[in-house]
Amino acid sequence: MLESQKKEKILQLAADLDNDLEKKDIDKLMSYFSEDCEIEMLGIRLKTHSGVKKWLEWFFSSFKSINFKPIVIMVENDTFFEEFFIQGITTNNTELNIKVSEVLVYENYKIKSLRLYLDRLLFADAAITGFFGKKIVNLIKKKSLEGLL
């Protein structure tokens, strides 16, 4: 039987995770995750510490600077939920302000599961450079809202 985890400690660990993500401290960040962890985002699943490292390298290669602005934070048992804004400057000098939701499941105060939910098109819009790339993203965004606007 797993030991019950304290809400206050989970809240502190999640805040520390955000702070270290802003500092881009990969070695420190790895310590937050269990060896058998799983990250799910953008339709893919990464497993174990090698998956965490791959995600962090990808994430950091996308941003010159990042900052997290919390909107809603909740903890229920071993599960942490946060809705927040990622604000930053991408490596192509585009400003990004995108709303994201995350679910962290803790086991023995280590992240067993991280699920991130974000609008892929908003992220792509900030990451894409060049006339044709921008045109394609804008066309997809427009088509996806057809009938709503």
Secondary structure, DSSP 8 states (H G I E B T S, - for coil): ------HHHHHHHHHHHHHHHHHT-HHHHHTTEEEEEEEEETTEEEEHHHHHHHHHHHHHHHEEEEEEEEEEEEEETTEEEEEEEEEEEETTS-EEEEEEEEEEEEETTEEEEEEEEE-HHHHHHHH--SHHHHHHHHHHHHHHTTTT-
